[in-house]
Amino acid sequence: MHHKAIKAEIRKQLKTRYPHWQRLTKKEKKAIAKKVLDEVVNNYDLKQEVTTPLEVLL
């Protein structure tokens, strides 16, 4: 379930920080997604309990 919680966190960050995601080029999207993924994975603690609501994860 942790990988789904990480994905939900990434989606949340992308929506808030990059509201015009559709207008970006493929290269820009890849670079931004990699940066956000690295940031979330480095700050995510796998030992903690998943607190994201089940309907968001599914």
Sequence and secondary structure as in RCSB ss.txt:
>XXXX:A:sequence
MHHKAIKAEIRKQLKTRYPHWQRLTKKEKKAIAKKVLDEVVNNYDLKQEVTTPLEVLL
>XXXX:A:secstr
 HHHHHHHHHHHHHHHH TTGGGS HHHHHHHHHHHHHHHHHH  TTS   S HHHH 
